[in-house]
Amino acid sequence: MATPKQARTAGTRPGGGKTKDKGTRGGRPEPKPAAADAQREGGRPRQGNGQARGNGQARQGNGQARQASRPGGRQAAVAAPAGPLAVPLWYQLTTWLLALAGLGVSVYLTIAHFTSSSILACSDKGLVNCAAVTTSPESEVFGIFPVAVLGLAFYVFMFAATSPWAWRVTWPPLRWIRFGSVAVGMAFVLYLIYTELFTLNAICLWCTSVHVITFLLFGLIVFGLAAGYGAPEATPRR
């Protein structure tokens, strides 16, 4: 006789009915979850691969940013516009005081020209003779414009152009007008020195003081122009 275990076959229930396979639905295999396939094939779900790609792109972006920040990188950071070079305080005060001294002497010479040369505290004999210089025909340009008046106008402008307020102005034409004015003034001073030594054979001490002041002012302004005082800094190229 067959035992009860042998009477039960693989496809029947104890009551005589057939059993359904757990892996089938109506005789067909059930679809497997995508996550299970991904875990069997690569060991990680596909969603993890997407996150890995995102992390890789983020790292690539960080690497490009570091390369842009380096001096030799392909992309250069855009620099903000730089401010003007600061003019040292000693330079402002020195040029202004020189212009003030030149203005004072020019006023004194202008008054002496229109009143009397006797008010000049200077010798009137020998090589040093202020009266011989200030009353000579060469003391007027073209016989019309007194040299003392031209010097007064020059130092009125220089007193304003070399003030601390003017040095804070970064307007480029002002820098070149200042330089051009002192260059013309220095050329005129050289002409006056030549006239005193080789035409009049006399030297005016007050005029000489103006000449020295003009020479010092010319040197300082040329130095400031070369140093870039009052000029905007050049922005670095991209």
Order of alpha helices (4+ residues) and beta strands (2+ residues): alpha-beta-beta-alpha-alpha-alpha-alpha-beta-beta-alpha-alpha-alpha-alpha
